[in-house]
């Protein structure tokens, strides 16, 4: 699913007005599903696009494709969370981890230019780990990781882990009028409504919101696990462009999926995804794997 809205720019040139239109990315999601689940999943994607914090889309595009190739199996990355209290601390943590993977300072600097740019790419940037050169063919589109899913067994295990991360955000805080900002989850739950008895409580709406945020993290772990399964990719760094989601991640085969809280300030719209790749990588083969090879994520050793 891809949702976008049209942004217009008007420029003056020789006393005449020139009007250009650009599509601004709102939301994107996909997965590998059983045929019987397609209708339900499409409805969820539509609802997500229509209620997205980046705004209401002007168009929603849903593509349904039958996968004829048997998916390969890749292991799910283990999940841990770093303790970061500010964007500066988060950036330092990411830089340190990348340095441990022998990724050059130049590559790291170029990566953060992408991740903090006000112009959000639709896909990921590819940066060579030593030279720091960007090598994705289309700098506007980037690389779209596609055709990934998760086995039922792995999904159940993953959801158990994620609920333990997210549920603490349901604690009511009457002094926080704007909402509850969970340092662990990195997203904000709006202030809970008062029950009929006059006491604060968890409403169905808020439960649904929490489920949606769990889905967001689950999809990120699935995507990162596919990326990490590619031999040419050393590490991946992602910052969500959602204004209410302030936890990013760095992922690699070496240390798994490391969640980075407070990677940006609440309300900021910028974000992006960067993959650090080996020198002399065959770019066409790499893109073919990331965009076209179907992968199912499973529990390690299964």
N, C-alpha and C positions, 0 to 999 in steps of 0.2 A: 504494500500500500504506500502511496505517495500523496501527500497533501501539500498544497502551496497556495500562496495568495499573490496577487499582482501588485507590484509597487511601481509607481509612476514618478519619473523625474522630468522636470521642465527646465530647460536651459535657454538662456538668451544668447543669440549669435547674430550679429549684424542687425539688431533690432527686430529679429524674428524669433518666434518661439518654436523650439523643437521638443517634441514629447516622445519619450522612450518608455517602454514597459519592460519590467523584469519580473520573473517569478521568484518570490521569496519562499524558501523552504519552511514548512510548518511542522510536518511530522512524517515519519517513515517507519515502516515495520514489515516484517515478513517471516515466513517459517515454512517448514515442511510438515504437512498435516495429512491425516487420513481423509479420504474423500468424504466420509460421513460427517466430518467436522467442519468442512469448508464454509457452509452457510453460516454457522455460528461464529466462526472466526471473522468472516467478512463483516458481519454486523458489529463486532467488537472494534474492528479497525475503523469503521465509519464513525462510531461513537467517539472513539479516541480523537480522530481528526477534528470532529465538530466541537469538542470541548477542550482543545489543547491550549495550554497557557500562553503559547506564542501568538494566539489570535485565531480568528475564524478564517478558514481557507476559502478561496474562490474556486478551487477545483480539487477533487479527490479522484485519484486514479487507482483502481484495483486490477491487478493482473493475476489470473489463475492459469497455471501451467502444469500439465501433467509431466512428472519426472519419469523418464523411461530408463534412466541409468540407475543401477542399484547404488545407494549411498555408501560411501566409505564411513568407517567408525573412527572417531577421535575421542580422546579422554577429556572429561571436564576438568577445568583448572581448579585447584583448591583456592578457597576464598579467605583472605585475611583483610584486616583494616588497620591502616596506619593512624597514628594520633597526630593530627595536624589542626592547629587552631586558627590559621590564617592562610590567605593565598600565598604569601611569601614563604611560609613554612612548608606549604604543600609543594611549591615549586622547587624548594631546596631538596625535599624528599625525593621527588621525581628525578632531579638532576643527579643526585647521589646514586640512585638505583641504576640509572642509565650509564653512569660512569663505571659502575661495577661490571657492566656488560661490555665494556670497552667501546662505548659509543662516544664519538668525539664531541668536544665542546661546541664546535661549529654546527654539528648536526643538531645538538640540543637547542642552540640559539635559534636556528632556522625552524625547528619544530614549534617552539613557543610563539614565533611570529605567526604561524598558521593557527595555533590553538587560541590565541588572544585577538586575532583579527576581527574587526567588526563585520567583515564580509565573510559569512559562514559558508564553507564549501558543502556541497551535497554529499560528497563522499570523503574518502581518506586521501591524505597526501602520503607519497612514498619518498622517504629520505634515506639516502645511502649512508650507512653507519659511520664511515670514516671521512669521506669527502664532504658530507653534509648537503650534497646536491639533491634537489627535488627532481624526481624522474617520472612522475605520473604524466601520461600523455596529455590529459585535459586538466588544466589547472582550475577550471571552473567546476567541472563535474567531480573530479577526483575518482577514486576507486570505490565501487559499491560492493561490499561483501554481501554475498547472496547465497541462496540455496543451502541453508543450514537449519537443522532442527534438533530435537532432543528425544531420546527414548523415554517411554513412560516411567521406567524404573529410575532413571537419572533425574527426571523432572520431579518425581515425588521426593527424592533425597534433597534436591536443590531447594525445593519449596520449604522443606523443614528447616534448612539452614537460614533461608531468607526471612521466614517469619520470626525467628529468634532475633534477627537484626532489626526488623521493622516494628514489631509490636511495642517496644518501649516508647515509640512516638505517640501512643494513644493516651499517655498520662495527661490528665487535665491540669492546666496551669491558668487559673483565673486572672493572674496578673499580666499575662501576655495577650494583649488585645488583638494583635495582628495575627497570632497563631502560634503553634508550637513548632519550633525549629529543632529537629532531632540532630544532634551532633553526629550520631552514629550513622543514620540513614542519609543525611544530607538533603532532605526535602522538608518542606514546611506543610504542616497540617493546619488548615484554618481553625480558628477558635471554635471549640465544640459547642453545640447548641444545648440549651437547657431542656431537661426532660419535663414531662407534664407535672411531675411531682415537685418541680422547682429545683431539682438537683442536676448538676452537669452529668452528662453521660455520653456514651458512644452511640451515634446515630447510624442508621443504615447507610446514609450518604457518606459518612466518614469511613465506614468499613469498606465501602466500594472504592473510595479514594486510596486507602491503604493497599487494597488488592491491586489497583492500577500501578502503584509505585513498585510493588513486588514484581509485577509483570515487567516493568521497565528494567529493573536490575537483572531479572532472569534472562531477558533477551540480550542484555549486554554481556552476561557471562557466556551465553551460547555463542555469540559472535566472537568474543575474545578467544574462546576455546578453539573455534575453527581457525582463526588467524594464527594462533600459537602452534597449531598442528602443521603449518606450512614451514618447510625446512629453511626457506629463504628469509623468513621474518625473525628478527632477533627480539624485538619488543614492540609493543603498541601502547600509545598513550591517548586517552580520550577525555574530553571535557564536554558534557552535555550542553547544548544550546538552549535548553529549557530554562526559563528564568527562575523557576522554583526548585531546581535540582542542583545542589552545590557540591556534590561528591563526584569526582572523576575517578579514573583508575589508570594504573599502569599494569600491563600484563606481559608475561613471558613464560617460556617453558621452564626457566630456572626457578622462579619464585611464585609462579601462579598468578592469580588475579588479586592484585593489591588495591583495595579501595582507598581513595585519598579524599577525606572530608575537607570542606572549606577551601576547595580549589579555586573558587571564585565567590564573589559576594552575591547575596540573595538579590534577585531582580536583574542581574546582568544577562544579556541575551547572547553574548558571544559563546563560541564553543567550536570544537573540531576534533578530528581524529588523525593521528599520525602513526605510520608504521615505519620502523627502522629496519632496513634490509641489508643483507650482505653485499659486499662488493662483487661486481661481475655477475649479479643476478640477471637471469633471462627475464626481462620485464614482461614480455608477452606470455610466457609460461606462468609467471606469478599471478598476473591478472586473470588468466584462464582458471587457475585454481581457486582464487578468491571469489570470482564472480560466477563461475559456471560449474565447478565440481560440487555435487551434492554431498553434504557431510551430516551425519547424525552424531550428536554428542552423547556419550555414555559414561557410566561410572568407571573410574580407573580400574583396569584389570578385568573388566567384563567383556 
